[in-house]
């Protein structure tokens, strides 16, 4: 099942106890196939960034997608 990045963020923030900021608002409505097999946050973001052609940074509990 595909979900938008906006929907996925609502799951990821409490799950990984992080705050996610998206600088490019166009990314929020893109669809991703979200598979929750309990990967690390970095692993999950690597997969999504490859599919969604975005970059990200993780600094402590702050994740920025751009």
mmCIF file of the N, C-alpha and C atoms, coordinates in Angstrom:
data_MODEL
# 
_entry.id   MODEL 
# 
loop_
_atom_site.group_PDB 
_atom_site.id 
_atom_site.type_symbol 
_atom_site.label_atom_id 
_atom_site.label_alt_id 
_atom_site.label_comp_id 
_atom_site.label_asym_id 
_atom_site.label_entity_id 
_atom_site.label_seq_id 
_atom_site.pdbx_PDB_ins_code 
_atom_site.Cartn_x 
_atom_site.Cartn_y 
_atom_site.Cartn_z 
_atom_site.occupancy 
_atom_site.B_iso_or_equiv 
_atom_site.pdbx_formal_charge 
_atom_site.auth_seq_id 
_atom_site.auth_comp_id 
_atom_site.auth_asym_id 
_atom_site.auth_atom_id 
_atom_site.pdbx_PDB_model_num 
ATOM 1   N N  . UNK A 1 1  ? 0.839  -1.189 0.000  1.00 0.00 ? 1  UNK A N  1 
ATOM 2   C CA . UNK A 1 1  ? 0.000  0.000  0.000  1.00 0.00 ? 1  UNK A CA 1 
ATOM 3   C C  . UNK A 1 1  ? 0.880  1.247  0.000  1.00 0.00 ? 1  UNK A C  1 
ATOM 4   N N  . UNK A 1 2  ? 0.548  2.172  -0.859 1.00 0.00 ? 2  UNK A N  1 
ATOM 5   C CA . UNK A 1 2  ? 1.304  3.411  -0.960 1.00 0.00 ? 2  UNK A CA 1 
ATOM 6   C C  . UNK A 1 2  ? 0.732  4.448  -0.009 1.00 0.00 ? 2  UNK A C  1 
ATOM 7   N N  . UNK A 1 3  ? 1.628  5.255  0.560  1.00 0.00 ? 3  UNK A N  1 
ATOM 8   C CA . UNK A 1 3  ? 1.227  6.343  1.434  1.00 0.00 ? 3  UNK A CA 1 
ATOM 9   C C  . UNK A 1 3  ? 2.045  7.568  1.060  1.00 0.00 ? 3  UNK A C  1 
ATOM 10  N N  . UNK A 1 4  ? 1.493  8.744  1.353  1.00 0.00 ? 4  UNK A N  1 
ATOM 11  C CA . UNK A 1 4  ? 2.251  9.960  1.088  1.00 0.00 ? 4  UNK A CA 1 
ATOM 12  C C  . UNK A 1 4  ? 3.320  10.127 2.170  1.00 0.00 ? 4  UNK A C  1 
ATOM 13  N N  . UNK A 1 5  ? 4.330  10.916 1.847  1.00 0.00 ? 5  UNK A N  1 
ATOM 14  C CA . UNK A 1 5  ? 5.367  11.210 2.831  1.00 0.00 ? 5  UNK A CA 1 
ATOM 15  C C  . UNK A 1 5  ? 4.754  11.868 4.055  1.00 0.00 ? 5  UNK A C  1 
ATOM 16  N N  . UNK A 1 6  ? 3.745  12.702 3.857  1.00 0.00 ? 6  UNK A N  1 
ATOM 17  C CA . UNK A 1 6  ? 3.038  13.359 4.965  1.00 0.00 ? 6  UNK A CA 1 
ATOM 18  C C  . UNK A 1 6  ? 2.478  12.306 5.941  1.00 0.00 ? 6  UNK A C  1 
ATOM 19  N N  . UNK A 1 7  ? 1.849  11.255 5.405  1.00 0.00 ? 7  UNK A N  1 
ATOM 20  C CA . UNK A 1 7  ? 1.282  10.187 6.244  1.00 0.00 ? 7  UNK A CA 1 
ATOM 21  C C  . UNK A 1 7  ? 2.385  9.379  6.929  1.00 0.00 ? 7  UNK A C  1 
ATOM 22  N N  . UNK A 1 8  ? 3.446  9.110  6.209  1.00 0.00 ? 8  UNK A N  1 
ATOM 23  C CA . UNK A 1 8  ? 4.547  8.308  6.751  1.00 0.00 ? 8  UNK A CA 1 
ATOM 24  C C  . UNK A 1 8  ? 5.228  9.039  7.900  1.00 0.00 ? 8  UNK A C  1 
ATOM 25  N N  . UNK A 1 9  ? 5.390  10.350 7.761  1.00 0.00 ? 9  UNK A N  1 
ATOM 26  C CA . UNK A 1 9  ? 6.020  11.139 8.829  1.00 0.00 ? 9  UNK A CA 1 
ATOM 27  C C  . UNK A 1 9  ? 5.237  11.016 10.129 1.00 0.00 ? 9  UNK A C  1 
ATOM 28  N N  . UNK A 1 10 ? 3.915  10.996 10.040 1.00 0.00 ? 10 UNK A N  1 
ATOM 29  C CA . UNK A 1 10 ? 3.074  10.870 11.248 1.00 0.00 ? 10 UNK A CA 1 
ATOM 30  C C  . UNK A 1 10 ? 3.355  9.567  11.991 1.00 0.00 ? 10 UNK A C  1 
ATOM 31  N N  . UNK A 1 11 ? 3.772  8.537  11.270 1.00 0.00 ? 11 UNK A N  1 
ATOM 32  C CA . UNK A 1 11 ? 4.118  7.247  11.873 1.00 0.00 ? 11 UNK A CA 1 
ATOM 33  C C  . UNK A 1 11 ? 5.562  7.261  12.380 1.00 0.00 ? 11 UNK A C  1 
ATOM 34  N N  . UNK A 1 12 ? 6.470  7.819  11.572 1.00 0.00 ? 12 UNK A N  1 
ATOM 35  C CA . UNK A 1 12 ? 7.892  7.768  11.903 1.00 0.00 ? 12 UNK A CA 1 
ATOM 36  C C  . UNK A 1 12 ? 8.263  8.609  13.119 1.00 0.00 ? 12 UNK A C  1 
ATOM 37  N N  . UNK A 1 13 ? 7.666  9.780  13.257 1.00 0.00 ? 13 UNK A N  1 
ATOM 38  C CA . UNK A 1 13 ? 8.052  10.666 14.363 1.00 0.00 ? 13 UNK A CA 1 
ATOM 39  C C  . UNK A 1 13 ? 7.888  10.008 15.734 1.00 0.00 ? 13 UNK A C  1 
ATOM 40  N N  . UNK A 1 14 ? 6.708  9.480  16.065 1.00 0.00 ? 14 UNK A N  1 
ATOM 41  C CA . UNK A 1 14 ? 6.601  8.827  17.382 1.00 0.00 ? 14 UNK A CA 1 
ATOM 42  C C  . UNK A 1 14 ? 7.359  7.500  17.454 1.00 0.00 ? 14 UNK A C  1 
ATOM 43  N N  . UNK A 1 15 ? 7.423  6.790  16.336 1.00 0.00 ? 15 UNK A N  1 
ATOM 44  C CA . UNK A 1 15 ? 8.062  5.480  16.310 1.00 0.00 ? 15 UNK A CA 1 
ATOM 45  C C  . UNK A 1 15 ? 9.554  5.587  16.641 1.00 0.00 ? 15 UNK A C  1 
ATOM 46  N N  . UNK A 1 16 ? 10.215 6.570  16.012 1.00 0.00 ? 16 UNK A N  1 
ATOM 47  C CA . UNK A 1 16 ? 11.654 6.739  16.222 1.00 0.00 ? 16 UNK A CA 1 
ATOM 48  C C  . UNK A 1 16 ? 11.986 7.882  17.186 1.00 0.00 ? 16 UNK A C  1 
ATOM 49  N N  . UNK A 1 17 ? 10.949 8.523  17.743 1.00 0.00 ? 17 UNK A N  1 
ATOM 50  C CA . UNK A 1 17 ? 11.122 9.637  18.680 1.00 0.00 ? 17 UNK A CA 1 
ATOM 51  C C  . UNK A 1 17 ? 11.997 10.728 18.069 1.00 0.00 ? 17 UNK A C  1 
ATOM 52  N N  . UNK A 1 18 ? 11.586 11.189 16.883 1.00 0.00 ? 18 UNK A N  1 
ATOM 53  C CA . UNK A 1 18 ? 12.315 12.249 16.175 1.00 0.00 ? 18 UNK A CA 1 
ATOM 54  C C  . UNK A 1 18 ? 11.327 13.314 15.711 1.00 0.00 ? 18 UNK A C  1 
ATOM 55  N N  . UNK A 1 19 ? 11.868 14.455 15.328 1.00 0.00 ? 19 UNK A N  1 
ATOM 56  C CA . UNK A 1 19 ? 11.091 15.520 14.700 1.00 0.00 ? 19 UNK A CA 1 
ATOM 57  C C  . UNK A 1 19 ? 11.564 15.611 13.248 1.00 0.00 ? 19 UNK A C  1 
ATOM 58  N N  . UNK A 1 20 ? 10.633 15.499 12.314 1.00 0.00 ? 20 UNK A N  1 
ATOM 59  C CA . UNK A 1 20 ? 10.987 15.505 10.892 1.00 0.00 ? 20 UNK A CA 1 
ATOM 60  C C  . UNK A 1 20 ? 10.490 16.791 10.248 1.00 0.00 ? 20 UNK A C  1 
ATOM 61  N N  . UNK A 1 21 ? 11.412 17.511 9.618  1.00 0.00 ? 21 UNK A N  1 
ATOM 62  C CA . UNK A 1 21 ? 11.097 18.741 8.897  1.00 0.00 ? 21 UNK A CA 1 
ATOM 63  C C  . UNK A 1 21 ? 11.340 18.493 7.415  1.00 0.00 ? 21 UNK A C  1 
ATOM 64  N N  . UNK A 1 22 ? 10.382 18.897 6.588  1.00 0.00 ? 22 UNK A N  1 
ATOM 65  C CA . UNK A 1 22 ? 10.529 18.751 5.138  1.00 0.00 ? 22 UNK A CA 1 
ATOM 66  C C  . UNK A 1 22 ? 10.642 20.145 4.536  1.00 0.00 ? 22 UNK A C  1 
ATOM 67  N N  . UNK A 1 23 ? 11.800 20.450 3.965  1.00 0.00 ? 23 UNK A N  1 
ATOM 68  C CA . UNK A 1 23 ? 12.019 21.784 3.395  1.00 0.00 ? 23 UNK A CA 1 
ATOM 69  C C  . UNK A 1 23 ? 11.350 21.937 2.043  1.00 0.00 ? 23 UNK A C  1 
ATOM 70  N N  . UNK A 1 24 ? 11.334 20.885 1.242  1.00 0.00 ? 24 UNK A N  1 
ATOM 71  C CA . UNK A 1 24 ? 10.686 20.924 -0.068 1.00 0.00 ? 24 UNK A CA 1 
ATOM 72  C C  . UNK A 1 24 ? 9.271  20.372 0.099  1.00 0.00 ? 24 UNK A C  1 
ATOM 73  N N  . UNK A 1 25 ? 8.297  21.261 0.227  1.00 0.00 ? 25 UNK A N  1 
ATOM 74  C CA . UNK A 1 25 ? 6.916  20.855 0.530  1.00 0.00 ? 25 UNK A CA 1 
ATOM 75  C C  . UNK A 1 25 ? 6.301  19.977 -0.569 1.00 0.00 ? 25 UNK A C  1 
ATOM 76  N N  . UNK A 1 26 ? 6.846  20.029 -1.786 1.00 0.00 ? 26 UNK A N  1 
ATOM 77  C CA . UNK A 1 26 ? 6.325  19.178 -2.865 1.00 0.00 ? 26 UNK A CA 1 
ATOM 78  C C  . UNK A 1 26 ? 6.513  17.697 -2.541 1.00 0.00 ? 26 UNK A C  1 
ATOM 79  N N  . UNK A 1 27 ? 7.517  17.388 -1.739 1.00 0.00 ? 27 UNK A N  1 
ATOM 80  C CA . UNK A 1 27 ? 7.779  15.990 -1.381 1.00 0.00 ? 27 UNK A CA 1 
ATOM 81  C C  . UNK A 1 27 ? 6.675  15.395 -0.515 1.00 0.00 ? 27 UNK A C  1 
ATOM 82  N N  . UNK A 1 28 ? 5.964  16.224 0.227  1.00 0.00 ? 28 UNK A N  1 
ATOM 83  C CA . UNK A 1 28 ? 4.973  15.733 1.193  1.00 0.00 ? 28 UNK A CA 1 
ATOM 84  C C  . UNK A 1 28 ? 3.851  14.917 0.560  1.00 0.00 ? 28 UNK A C  1 
ATOM 85  N N  . UNK A 1 29 ? 3.497  15.217 -0.674 1.00 0.00 ? 29 UNK A N  1 
ATOM 86  C CA . UNK A 1 29 ? 2.377  14.528 -1.316 1.00 0.00 ? 29 UNK A CA 1 
ATOM 87  C C  . UNK A 1 29 ? 2.815  13.427 -2.273 1.00 0.00 ? 29 UNK A C  1 
ATOM 88  N N  . UNK A 1 30 ? 4.113  13.131 -2.300 1.00 0.00 ? 30 UNK A N  1 
ATOM 89  C CA . UNK A 1 30 ? 4.581  11.999 -3.114 1.00 0.00 ? 30 UNK A CA 1 
ATOM 90  C C  . UNK A 1 30 ? 4.258  10.695 -2.396 1.00 0.00 ? 30 UNK A C  1 
ATOM 91  N N  . UNK A 1 31 ? 3.985  9.670  -3.190 1.00 0.00 ? 31 UNK A N  1 
ATOM 92  C CA . UNK A 1 31 ? 3.637  8.361  -2.633 1.00 0.00 ? 31 UNK A CA 1 
ATOM 93  C C  . UNK A 1 31 ? 4.862  7.465  -2.507 1.00 0.00 ? 31 UNK A C  1 
ATOM 94  N N  . UNK A 1 32 ? 4.875  6.731  -1.415 1.00 0.00 ? 32 UNK A N  1 
ATOM 95  C CA . UNK A 1 32 ? 5.936  5.762  -1.147 1.00 0.00 ? 32 UNK A CA 1 
ATOM 96  C C  . UNK A 1 32 ? 5.299  4.472  -0.677 1.00 0.00 ? 32 UNK A C  1 
ATOM 97  N N  . UNK A 1 33 ? 5.952  3.381  -0.973 1.00 0.00 ? 33 UNK A N  1 
ATOM 98  C CA . UNK A 1 33 ? 5.505  2.100  -0.436 1.00 0.00 ? 33 UNK A CA 1 
ATOM 99  C C  . UNK A 1 33 ? 6.217  1.945  0.901  1.00 0.00 ? 33 UNK A C  1 
ATOM 100 N N  . UNK A 1 34 ? 5.457  2.005  1.953  1.00 0.00 ? 34 UNK A N  1 
ATOM 101 C CA . UNK A 1 34 ? 5.996  2.008  3.304  1.00 0.00 ? 34 UNK A CA 1 
ATOM 102 C C  . UNK A 1 34 ? 5.940  0.604  3.868  1.00 0.00 ? 34 UNK A C  1 
ATOM 103 N N  . UNK A 1 35 ? 7.107  0.004  4.061  1.00 0.00 ? 35 UNK A N  1 
ATOM 104 C CA . UNK A 1 35 ? 7.180  -1.346 4.609  1.00 0.00 ? 35 UNK A CA 1 
ATOM 105 C C  . UNK A 1 35 ? 7.792  -1.257 6.006  1.00 0.00 ? 35 UNK A C  1 
ATOM 106 N N  . UNK A 1 36 ? 7.022  -1.605 6.997  1.00 0.00 ? 36 UNK A N  1 
ATOM 107 C CA . UNK A 1 36 ? 7.461  -1.452 8.385  1.00 0.00 ? 36 UNK A CA 1 
ATOM 108 C C  . UNK A 1 36 ? 7.974  -2.777 8.940  1.00 0.00 ? 36 UNK A C  1 
ATOM 109 N N  . UNK A 1 37 ? 9.160  -3.171 8.504  1.00 0.00 ? 37 UNK A N  1 
ATOM 110 C CA . UNK A 1 37 ? 9.751  -4.398 9.056  1.00 0.00 ? 37 UNK A CA 1 
ATOM 111 C C  . UNK A 1 37 ? 10.796 -4.042 10.114 1.00 0.00 ? 37 UNK A C  1 
ATOM 112 N N  . UNK A 1 38 ? 10.612 -2.879 10.744 1.00 0.00 ? 38 UNK A N  1 
ATOM 113 C CA . UNK A 1 38 ? 11.440 -2.398 11.843 1.00 0.00 ? 38 UNK A CA 1 
ATOM 114 C C  . UNK A 1 38 ? 12.894 -2.120 11.460 1.00 0.00 ? 38 UNK A C  1 
ATOM 115 N N  . UNK A 1 39 ? 13.127 -1.457 10.338 1.00 0.00 ? 39 UNK A N  1 
ATOM 116 C CA . UNK A 1 39 ? 14.508 -1.097 9.996  1.00 0.00 ? 39 UNK A CA 1 
ATOM 117 C C  . UNK A 1 39 ? 14.967 0.081  10.845 1.00 0.00 ? 39 UNK A C  1 
ATOM 118 N N  . UNK A 1 40 ? 16.248 0.343  10.822 1.00 0.00 ? 40 UNK A N  1 
ATOM 119 C CA . UNK A 1 40 ? 16.726 1.553  11.498 1.00 0.00 ? 40 UNK A CA 1 
ATOM 120 C C  . UNK A 1 40 ? 16.192 2.752  10.728 1.00 0.00 ? 40 UNK A C  1 
ATOM 121 N N  . UNK A 1 41 ? 16.128 3.886  11.397 1.00 0.00 ? 41 UNK A N  1 
ATOM 122 C CA . UNK A 1 41 ? 15.643 5.102  10.749 1.00 0.00 ? 41 UNK A CA 1 
ATOM 123 C C  . UNK A 1 41 ? 16.527 5.445  9.554  1.00 0.00 ? 41 UNK A C  1 
ATOM 124 N N  . UNK A 1 42 ? 17.835 5.335  9.720  1.00 0.00 ? 42 UNK A N  1 
ATOM 125 C CA . UNK A 1 42 ? 18.760 5.660  8.622  1.00 0.00 ? 42 UNK A CA 1 
ATOM 126 C C  . UNK A 1 42 ? 18.521 4.740  7.426  1.00 0.00 ? 42 UNK A C  1 
ATOM 127 N N  . UNK A 1 43 ? 18.346 3.457  7.677  1.00 0.00 ? 43 UNK A N  1 
ATOM 128 C CA . UNK A 1 43 ? 18.099 2.498  6.603  1.00 0.00 ? 43 UNK A CA 1 
ATOM 129 C C  . UNK A 1 43 ? 16.807 2.837  5.856  1.00 0.00 ? 43 UNK A C  1 
ATOM 130 N N  . UNK A 1 44 ? 15.766 3.152  6.608  1.00 0.00 ? 44 UNK A N  1 
ATOM 131 C CA . UNK A 1 44 ? 14.479 3.501  6.002  1.00 0.00 ? 44 UNK A CA 1 
ATOM 132 C C  . UNK A 1 44 ? 14.604 4.765  5.162  1.00 0.00 ? 44 UNK A C  1 
ATOM 133 N N  . UNK A 1 45 ? 15.271 5.787  5.698  1.00 0.00 ? 45 UNK A N  1 
ATOM 134 C CA . UNK A 1 45 ? 15.439 7.034  4.950  1.00 0.00 ? 45 UNK A CA 1 
ATOM 135 C C  . UNK A 1 45 ? 16.301 6.836  3.711  1.00 0.00 ? 45 UNK A C  1 
ATOM 136 N N  . UNK A 1 46 ? 17.287 5.962  3.798  1.00 0.00 ? 46 UNK A N  1 
ATOM 137 C CA . UNK A 1 46 ? 18.117 5.665  2.623  1.00 0.00 ? 46 UNK A CA 1 
ATOM 138 C C  . UNK A 1 46 ? 17.250 5.120  1.493  1.00 0.00 ? 46 UNK A C  1 
ATOM 139 N N  . UNK A 1 47 ? 16.389 4.155  1.810  1.00 0.00 ? 47 UNK A N  1 
ATOM 140 C CA . UNK A 1 47 ? 15.517 3.550  0.796  1.00 0.00 ? 47 UNK A CA 1 
ATOM 141 C C  . UNK A 1 47 ? 14.561 4.588  0.214  1.00 0.00 ? 47 UNK A C  1 
ATOM 142 N N  . UNK A 1 48 ? 13.930 5.364  1.100  1.00 0.00 ? 48 UNK A N  1 
ATOM 143 C CA . UNK A 1 48 ? 12.956 6.347  0.643  1.00 0.00 ? 48 UNK A CA 1 
ATOM 144 C C  . UNK A 1 48 ? 13.618 7.460  -0.168 1.00 0.00 ? 48 UNK A C  1 
ATOM 145 N N  . UNK A 1 49 ? 14.817 7.888  0.250  1.00 0.00 ? 49 UNK A N  1 
ATOM 146 C CA . UNK A 1 49 ? 15.486 8.977  -0.472 1.00 0.00 ? 49 UNK A CA 1 
ATOM 147 C C  . UNK A 1 49 ? 15.908 8.519  -1.863 1.00 0.00 ? 49 UNK A C  1 
ATOM 148 N N  . UNK A 1 50 ? 16.278 7.254  -1.986 1.00 0.00 ? 50 UNK A N  1 
ATOM 149 C CA . UNK A 1 50 ? 16.637 6.721  -3.296 1.00 0.00 ? 50 UNK A CA 1 
ATOM 150 C C  . UNK A 1 50 ? 15.409 6.725  -4.216 1.00 0.00 ? 50 UNK A C  1 
ATOM 151 N N  . UNK A 1 51 ? 14.273 6.248  -3.699 1.00 0.00 ? 51 UNK A N  1 
ATOM 152 C CA . UNK A 1 51 ? 13.043 6.197  -4.497 1.00 0.00 ? 51 UNK A CA 1 
ATOM 153 C C  . UNK A 1 51 ? 12.500 7.596  -4.773 1.00 0.00 ? 51 UNK A C  1 
ATOM 154 N N  . UNK A 1 52 ? 12.581 8.463  -3.774 1.00 0.00 ? 52 UNK A N  1 
ATOM 155 C CA . UNK A 1 52 ? 11.944 9.769  -3.877 1.00 0.00 ? 52 UNK A CA 1 
ATOM 156 C C  . UNK A 1 52 ? 12.842 10.879 -4.344 1.00 0.00 ? 52 UNK A C  1 
ATOM 157 N N  . UNK A 1 53 ? 14.119 10.545 -4.603 1.00 0.00 ? 53 UNK A N  1 
ATOM 158 C CA . UNK A 1 53 ? 15.074 11.541 -5.107 1.00 0.00 ? 53 UNK A CA 1 
ATOM 159 C C  . UNK A 1 53 ? 15.168 12.751 -4.178 1.00 0.00 ? 53 UNK A C  1 
ATOM 160 N N  . UNK A 1 54 ? 15.297 12.492 -2.877 1.00 0.00 ? 54 UNK A N  1 
ATOM 161 C CA . UNK A 1 54 ? 15.540 13.583 -1.950 1.00 0.00 ? 54 UNK A CA 1 
ATOM 162 C C  . UNK A 1 54 ? 16.754 13.265 -1.094 1.00 0.00 ? 54 UNK A C  1 
ATOM 163 N N  . UNK A 1 55 ? 17.239 14.277 -0.391 1.00 0.00 ? 55 UNK A N  1 
ATOM 164 C CA . UNK A 1 55 ? 18.346 14.087 0.531  1.00 0.00 ? 55 UNK A CA 1 
ATOM 165 C C  . UNK A 1 55 ? 17.855 14.385 1.935  1.00 0.00 ? 55 UNK A C  1 
ATOM 166 N N  . UNK A 1 56 ? 18.622 13.972 2.912  1.00 0.00 ? 56 UNK A N  1 
ATOM 167 C CA . UNK A 1 56 ? 18.202 14.184 4.298  1.00 0.00 ? 56 UNK A CA 1 
ATOM 168 C C  . UNK A 1 56 ? 19.430 14.284 5.195  1.00 0.00 ? 56 UNK A C  1 
ATOM 169 N N  . UNK A 1 57 ? 19.211 14.851 6.369  1.00 0.00 ? 57 UNK A N  1 
ATOM 170 C CA . UNK A 1 57 ? 20.233 14.853 7.406  1.00 0.00 ? 57 UNK A CA 1 
ATOM 171 C C  . UNK A 1 57 ? 19.583 14.397 8.697  1.00 0.00 ? 57 UNK A C  1 
ATOM 172 N N  . UNK A 1 58 ? 20.376 13.755 9.547  1.00 0.00 ? 58 UNK A N  1 
ATOM 173 C CA . UNK A 1 58 ? 19.923 13.366 10.884 1.00 0.00 ? 58 UNK A CA 1 
ATOM 174 C C  . UNK A 1 58 ? 20.897 13.986 11.865 1.00 0.00 ? 58 UNK A C  1 
ATOM 175 N N  . UNK A 1 59 ? 20.379 14.851 12.715 1.00 0.00 ? 59 UNK A N  1 
ATOM 176 C CA . UNK A 1 59 ? 21.199 15.484 13.751 1.00 0.00 ? 59 UNK A CA 1 
ATOM 177 C C  . UNK A 1 59 ? 20.494 15.278 15.081 1.00 0.00 ? 59 UNK A C  1 
ATOM 178 N N  . UNK A 1 60 ? 20.934 14.280 15.818 1.00 0.00 ? 60 UNK A N  1 
ATOM 179 C CA . UNK A 1 60 ? 20.259 13.952 17.074 1.00 0.00 ? 60 UNK A CA 1 
ATOM 180 C C  . UNK A 1 60 ? 18.849 13.483 16.792 1.00 0.00 ? 60 UNK A C  1 
ATOM 181 N N  . UNK A 1 61 ? 17.869 14.189 17.352 1.00 0.00 ? 61 UNK A N  1 
ATOM 182 C CA . UNK A 1 61 ? 16.458 13.827 17.147 1.00 0.00 ? 61 UNK A CA 1 
ATOM 183 C C  . UNK A 1 61 ? 15.795 14.662 16.060 1.00 0.00 ? 61 UNK A C  1 
ATOM 184 N N  . UNK A 1 62 ? 16.593 15.424 15.324 1.00 0.00 ? 62 UNK A N  1 
ATOM 185 C CA . UNK A 1 62 ? 16.066 16.255 14.240 1.00 0.00 ? 62 UNK A CA 1 
ATOM 186 C C  . UNK A 1 62 ? 16.438 15.655 12.891 1.00 0.00 ? 62 UNK A C  1 
ATOM 187 N N  . UNK A 1 63 ? 15.417 15.371 12.088 1.00 0.00 ? 63 UNK A N  1 
ATOM 188 C CA . UNK A 1 63 ? 15.617 14.878 10.724 1.00 0.00 ? 63 UNK A CA 1 
ATOM 189 C C  . UNK A 1 63 ? 15.122 15.968 9.769  1.00 0.00 ? 63 UNK A C  1 
ATOM 190 N N  . UNK A 1 64 ? 15.965 16.317 8.805  1.00 0.00 ? 64 UNK A N  1 
ATOM 191 C CA . UNK A 1 64 ? 15.570 17.300 7.803  1.00 0.00 ? 64 UNK A CA 1 
ATOM 192 C C  . UNK A 1 64 ? 15.618 16.635 6.435  1.00 0.00 ? 64 UNK A C  1 
ATOM 193 N N  . UNK A 1 65 ? 14.511 16.734 5.707  1.00 0.00 ? 65 UNK A N  1 
ATOM 194 C CA . UNK A 1 65 ? 14.402 16.188 4.355  1.00 0.00 ? 65 UNK A CA 1 
ATOM 195 C C  . UNK A 1 65 ? 14.369 17.373 3.409  1.00 0.00 ? 65 UNK A C  1 
ATOM 196 N N  . UNK A 1 66 ? 15.210 17.310 2.355  1.00 0.00 ? 66 UNK A N  1 
ATOM 197 C CA . UNK A 1 66 ? 15.259 18.415 1.398  1.00 0.00 ? 66 UNK A CA 1 
ATOM 198 C C  . UNK A 1 66 ? 15.536 17.909 -0.008 1.00 0.00 ? 66 UNK A C  1 
# 
